[in-house]
Amino acid sequence: MAALAGVLFTAVIAMPVLHSASPAVDWKPERAVEIVAMSGPGGANDVIARTLQRVMQQKKLVEAPLTVVSKVGAGGVIAWSYLNQHAGDGAYLSVSPINLLVEHILGASPITYTDVTPIAQLFNEYVAFVVKADGPLRSGKDLIAKLKADPGSASFAVAASLGGSNHIATMVAFKRAGVDVRKLKFVVFNSGVQSLTNVMGGHVDVAAVPVSGAAPHMSAGRLRVIAVSSPVRVAGAFAAVPTWKEQGSDSVFSSARGVIGPKGMSAAQIAYWESVLAAVVDTDDWKKEIDTNYWESHFLKSADTRKLLKAQYDDYKNVLIDVGLAR
């Protein structure tokens, strides 16, 4: 567990990258490119895929047409299986969430990062811990003290499954605070919106959701954010919200997002997409999305993305074994 707070985001893998607006010329797609989304329209994965599509098209970074194709189900397995039906074809991409690692660790998916081609890392997304604005829990310290006295005294809403980023972020935070996390009570919802609604309704005590999902409800005074899983405070509306590290839990957790392709892509295909994506993250449009969603820009090329995914896989496995969800 101690590794999780340090290994995932070390300076070794957060190497500086020289961005280029001119893709490599050794290869380029000669026909329509499909960006495969594992969530339906409006889902987080779909939104990121469509944002990439829009920026690439508007900035004319890719000459070929770009379409987003939804392949929903089985925690991402359907999307990644479809991707690998086109092995070695650089005209297929997908957004890579934490599911690519966790579903394999849990035994729910035969596919993980070693079965596809990691192309680039784009950003980190942190988790907010949210309670009712007029409820008795006023801070992360309050919650830690409550759970140390009785680990089952508060309920947590997470989406969309046990073993997902919201669940792992919760486990990491309280494990590092000295809570018996095997006794925590979780309620699984289909979406972060449902998690937040049930906290507002008083049906669940705490929701763990992406920071961007908590922002509008916090600003409207409906909910209070008592902690974030980031290494330092998140800027903007969250500037007054302390991290877990400030409240007695030496933990950091991020759900990293990147781009993958099918297995067997060539070096020239990887180089092309590395360059295109480096150009994407340098655009004002993309930077606006980063700010709007409270993401943390973290661009890595293919080789360093693979190193990051390995480090995350090893750490997530340790966490899930520790709490009895994996072997």
C-alpha positions as CSV (number, residue, x, y, z in Angstrom):
1,M,0.0,0.0,0.0
2,A,2.8,2.4,0.8
3,A,3.8,2.3,-2.8
4,L,0.5,3.7,-4.1
5,A,1.1,7.2,-2.9
6,G,4.5,7.4,-4.5
7,V,4.9,5.1,-7.4
8,L,2.0,6.2,-9.5
9,F,3.2,9.7,-10.2
10,T,7.0,9.7,-9.8
11,A,9.2,12.1,-11.7
12,V,10.8,9.2,-13.5
13,I,7.7,8.7,-15.6
14,A,6.5,12.3,-15.6
15,M,9.3,13.2,-18.0
16,P,9.1,16.4,-20.1
17,V,8.0,15.9,-23.6
18,L,8.7,18.1,-26.6
19,H,5.4,18.6,-28.4
20,S,5.2,18.9,-32.1
21,A,2.3,20.0,-34.3
22,S,3.6,18.1,-37.3
23,P,2.8,14.3,-37.2
24,A,5.4,11.9,-38.4
25,V,5.3,11.3,-42.1
26,D,6.3,7.6,-42.2
27,W,2.7,6.6,-41.8
28,K,-0.7,8.2,-41.7
29,P,-4.3,6.9,-41.8
30,E,-5.6,6.6,-45.4
31,R,-9.2,5.9,-44.4
32,A,-11.7,6.8,-41.7
33,V,-10.4,6.5,-38.1
34,E,-12.6,5.0,-35.4
35,I,-12.3,6.2,-31.8
36,V,-13.9,3.4,-29.7
37,A,-15.7,4.5,-26.6
38,M,-16.6,2.0,-23.9
39,S,-19.4,4.2,-22.5
40,G,-22.5,5.4,-24.3
41,P,-23.2,8.9,-25.4
42,G,-22.7,11.3,-22.5
43,G,-20.5,8.9,-20.4
44,A,-17.1,10.0,-19.3
45,N,-15.2,7.8,-21.8
46,D,-17.5,9.0,-24.7
47,V,-17.1,12.7,-23.7
48,I,-13.3,12.4,-23.8
49,A,-13.4,10.5,-27.2
50,R,-15.6,13.2,-28.7
51,T,-13.4,16.0,-27.4
52,L,-10.4,14.4,-29.0
53,Q,-12.4,14.0,-32.2
54,R,-13.5,17.6,-32.2
55,V,-10.0,19.1,-31.5
56,M,-8.3,16.9,-34.1
57,Q,-10.9,17.9,-36.7
58,Q,-11.1,21.6,-36.0
59,K,-7.4,22.0,-35.8
60,K,-6.9,19.8,-38.9
61,L,-4.4,17.6,-37.1
62,V,-5.7,14.5,-38.9
63,E,-6.5,14.4,-42.6
64,A,-8.7,11.3,-42.5
65,P,-12.3,11.4,-41.2
66,L,-12.8,10.7,-37.5
67,T,-15.8,8.9,-36.0
68,V,-16.6,7.9,-32.4
69,V,-18.0,4.4,-32.1
70,S,-19.7,3.2,-28.9
71,K,-19.0,-0.4,-27.8
72,V,-20.6,-0.6,-24.4
73,G,-20.6,-3.5,-21.9
74,A,-18.6,-5.9,-19.8
75,G,-16.6,-3.2,-18.1
76,G,-14.8,-2.3,-21.3
77,V,-14.1,-5.8,-22.5
78,I,-16.4,-5.4,-25.5
79,A,-14.7,-2.2,-26.6
80,W,-11.2,-3.6,-26.3
81,S,-12.1,-6.9,-27.9
82,Y,-13.4,-4.9,-30.9
83,L,-10.2,-2.9,-30.9
84,N,-8.1,-6.1,-31.1
85,Q,-10.2,-7.4,-33.9
86,H,-8.2,-4.9,-35.9
87,A,-4.7,-5.9,-34.7
88,G,-1.9,-3.8,-36.3
89,D,-4.4,-1.3,-37.7
90,G,-3.5,2.3,-36.8
91,A,-6.9,3.5,-37.8
92,Y,-8.5,2.4,-34.5
93,L,-8.0,4.1,-31.1
94,S,-9.7,4.0,-27.7
95,V,-9.6,6.0,-24.6
96,S,-8.0,4.1,-21.7
97,P,-9.6,4.3,-18.2
98,I,-8.7,2.5,-15.0
99,N,-11.0,-0.4,-16.0
100,L,-8.3,-1.7,-18.4
101,L,-6.2,-2.6,-15.4
102,V,-8.8,-3.3,-12.7
103,E,-11.1,-5.6,-14.6
104,H,-8.1,-7.8,-15.4
105,I,-6.9,-7.8,-11.8
106,L,-10.4,-8.8,-10.7
107,G,-10.5,-11.6,-13.2
108,A,-13.4,-10.0,-15.1
109,S,-11.5,-9.3,-18.3
110,P,-8.9,-11.3,-20.3
111,I,-7.5,-8.0,-21.7
112,T,-5.1,-5.5,-20.0
113,Y,-2.5,-3.0,-21.0
114,T,-0.1,-5.7,-22.2
115,D,-2.7,-6.9,-24.7
116,V,-3.1,-3.5,-26.5
117,T,-0.8,-0.8,-27.7
118,P,-0.4,2.1,-25.2
119,I,0.0,5.3,-27.2
120,A,-0.1,8.3,-24.9
121,Q,-1.1,9.4,-21.4
122,L,-3.3,12.6,-21.4
123,F,-4.4,13.6,-17.9
124,N,-5.1,12.7,-14.3
125,E,-8.5,12.9,-12.7
126,Y,-8.9,13.1,-8.9
127,V,-11.7,12.0,-6.7
128,A,-13.8,14.2,-4.4
129,F,-15.5,13.0,-1.2
130,V,-18.8,14.6,-0.8
131,V,-21.4,14.9,2.0
132,K,-24.7,16.8,2.6
133,A,-24.1,20.5,3.0
134,D,-26.2,20.6,6.2
135,G,-25.0,17.1,7.5
136,P,-23.0,16.4,10.6
137,L,-19.8,15.5,8.8
138,R,-17.8,18.7,8.5
139,S,-14.3,17.5,7.4
140,G,-12.2,14.5,6.3
141,K,-10.8,14.5,9.8
142,D,-14.3,14.0,11.2
143,L,-14.9,11.1,8.9
144,I,-11.6,9.4,9.7
145,A,-12.3,9.7,13.5
146,K,-15.9,8.3,13.0
147,L,-14.6,5.3,11.0
148,K,-11.8,4.5,13.3
149,A,-14.3,4.2,16.1
150,D,-16.7,2.2,14.0
151,P,-15.8,1.4,10.3
152,G,-19.4,0.5,9.5
153,S,-20.8,3.8,10.9
154,A,-20.9,5.6,7.5
155,S,-22.0,4.4,4.1
156,F,-20.3,5.3,0.8
157,A,-21.8,5.7,-2.7
158,V,-19.5,4.7,-5.6
159,A,-20.1,4.2,-9.3
160,A,-20.1,2.1,-11.3
161,S,-18.6,-1.0,-9.6
162,L,-16.5,-2.2,-6.7
163,G,-12.9,-2.1,-7.8
164,G,-13.5,1.1,-9.8
165,S,-11.6,4.3,-9.3
166,N,-14.0,5.8,-6.8
167,H,-14.0,2.6,-4.7
168,I,-10.2,2.2,-4.8
169,A,-9.7,5.9,-3.9
170,T,-11.9,5.4,-0.8
171,M,-10.0,2.3,0.2
172,V,-6.6,3.9,-0.2
173,A,-7.6,7.0,1.8
174,F,-9.0,5.2,4.8
175,K,-6.4,2.4,4.8
176,R,-3.7,4.9,5.0
177,A,-5.6,6.6,7.8
178,G,-5.6,3.4,9.9
179,V,-9.3,2.4,9.3
180,D,-10.2,-1.2,8.9
181,V,-11.4,-0.9,5.3
182,R,-12.7,-4.4,5.1
183,K,-15.6,-3.3,7.3
184,L,-16.5,-0.2,5.2
185,K,-20.1,-0.1,3.8
186,F,-20.5,0.6,0.1
187,V,-23.5,1.1,-2.1
188,V,-22.9,0.8,-5.8
189,F,-24.8,3.0,-8.3
190,N,-24.8,3.1,-12.0
191,S,-23.4,6.7,-12.2
192,G,-21.8,9.4,-10.2
193,V,-25.0,11.5,-10.7
194,Q,-27.0,8.8,-8.8
195,S,-24.3,8.7,-6.1
196,L,-24.7,12.4,-5.5
197,T,-28.5,12.3,-5.7
198,N,-28.6,9.7,-2.9
199,V,-26.2,11.7,-0.7
200,M,-28.4,14.8,-1.2
201,G,-31.5,12.7,-0.3
202,G,-29.8,11.4,2.9
203,H,-29.8,7.8,1.7
204,V,-26.0,7.5,1.8
205,D,-23.5,9.4,3.9
206,V,-20.6,10.0,1.5
207,A,-20.1,9.9,-2.2
208,A,-16.8,9.4,-3.9
209,V,-17.0,11.0,-7.4
210,P,-14.7,12.7,-9.9
211,V,-13.9,16.2,-8.9
212,S,-15.7,17.6,-12.0
213,G,-18.9,15.9,-11.0
214,A,-18.9,17.5,-7.6
215,A,-18.2,21.0,-8.7
216,P,-21.7,22.3,-9.7
217,H,-23.4,20.9,-6.5
218,M,-20.7,22.4,-4.3
219,S,-21.0,25.8,-6.0
220,A,-24.8,25.6,-5.6
221,G,-24.5,24.8,-1.8
222,R,-26.2,21.5,-2.1
223,L,-23.2,19.4,-1.1
224,R,-20.0,19.9,0.8
225,V,-16.7,18.5,-0.4
226,I,-14.6,17.4,2.6
227,A,-11.5,16.0,0.8
228,V,-9.9,15.5,-2.5
229,S,-7.5,12.7,-3.5
230,S,-4.9,15.0,-5.1
231,P,-1.3,15.6,-3.9
232,V,-2.0,19.3,-3.5
233,R,-5.2,21.3,-3.4
234,V,-7.2,21.6,-6.6
235,A,-7.4,25.1,-8.0
236,G,-10.5,27.3,-8.6
237,A,-13.7,26.3,-6.8
238,F,-11.8,23.7,-4.8
239,A,-9.0,25.9,-3.5
240,A,-10.5,25.8,0.0
241,V,-10.9,22.0,0.1
242,P,-8.1,20.2,1.9
243,T,-6.4,17.1,0.5
244,W,-6.4,13.8,2.4
245,K,-2.7,14.4,3.1
246,E,-3.7,17.5,5.1
247,Q,-6.2,15.5,7.2
248,G,-4.3,12.5,8.5
249,S,-4.3,10.2,5.5
250,D,-1.0,10.0,3.6
251,S,-2.7,9.0,0.3
252,V,-2.9,10.2,-3.3
253,F,-5.1,8.7,-5.9
254,S,-5.7,9.5,-9.5
255,S,-7.7,7.9,-12.3
256,A,-5.4,8.4,-15.2
257,R,-6.7,8.7,-18.8
258,G,-4.8,7.9,-22.0
259,V,-5.2,6.6,-25.5
260,I,-4.6,3.0,-26.6
261,G,-4.6,1.3,-30.0
262,P,-5.0,-2.4,-31.0
263,K,-2.2,-4.9,-30.3
264,G,0.5,-5.1,-32.9
265,M,0.7,-1.4,-34.0
266,S,3.9,-0.5,-35.8
267,A,6.5,2.0,-34.6
268,A,5.5,4.4,-37.4
269,Q,1.8,4.3,-36.4
270,I,2.6,4.9,-32.8
271,A,4.9,7.8,-33.6
272,Y,2.1,9.4,-35.8
273,W,-0.5,9.3,-33.0
274,E,2.0,10.4,-30.4
275,S,2.7,13.5,-32.4
276,V,-1.0,14.2,-33.1
277,L,-1.9,13.8,-29.4
278,A,1.0,16.0,-28.4
279,A,-0.4,18.7,-30.7
280,V,-3.9,18.1,-29.2
281,V,-2.8,18.8,-25.7
282,D,-1.1,22.0,-26.8
283,T,-4.3,23.5,-28.2
284,D,-6.3,26.2,-26.3
285,D,-9.4,24.1,-26.8
286,W,-7.9,21.1,-25.0
287,K,-6.5,23.3,-22.2
288,K,-10.0,24.8,-21.7
289,E,-11.3,21.2,-21.2
290,I,-8.6,20.5,-18.7
291,D,-9.5,23.6,-16.7
292,T,-13.3,23.1,-17.0
293,N,-13.2,19.5,-15.7
294,Y,-10.5,20.1,-13.1
295,W,-8.2,17.6,-14.8
296,E,-4.5,17.6,-14.3
297,S,-2.6,17.6,-17.6
298,H,0.0,14.8,-17.7
299,F,1.2,14.0,-21.2
300,L,3.4,11.0,-21.8
301,K,4.5,9.2,-24.9
302,S,4.0,5.5,-25.6
303,A,7.0,4.0,-23.8
304,D,6.5,6.1,-20.6
305,T,2.7,5.4,-20.7
306,R,3.5,1.7,-20.7
307,K,5.7,2.2,-17.6
308,L,3.0,4.1,-15.9
309,L,0.4,1.5,-16.6
310,K,2.6,-1.2,-15.2
311,A,3.2,0.7,-12.0
312,Q,-0.5,1.4,-11.7
313,Y,-1.4,-2.3,-12.4
314,D,1.0,-3.5,-9.7
315,D,-0.2,-1.0,-7.1
316,Y,-3.9,-1.5,-7.8
317,K,-3.4,-5.3,-7.5
318,N,-1.8,-4.8,-4.1
319,V,-4.7,-2.6,-3.0
320,L,-7.4,-5.1,-4.2
321,I,-5.6,-8.1,-2.7
322,D,-5.3,-6.2,0.6
323,V,-9.0,-5.6,0.8
324,G,-10.0,-9.1,-0.3
325,L,-11.3,-8.4,-3.8
326,A,-8.4,-10.0,-5.7
327,R,-5.8,-12.8,-5.2
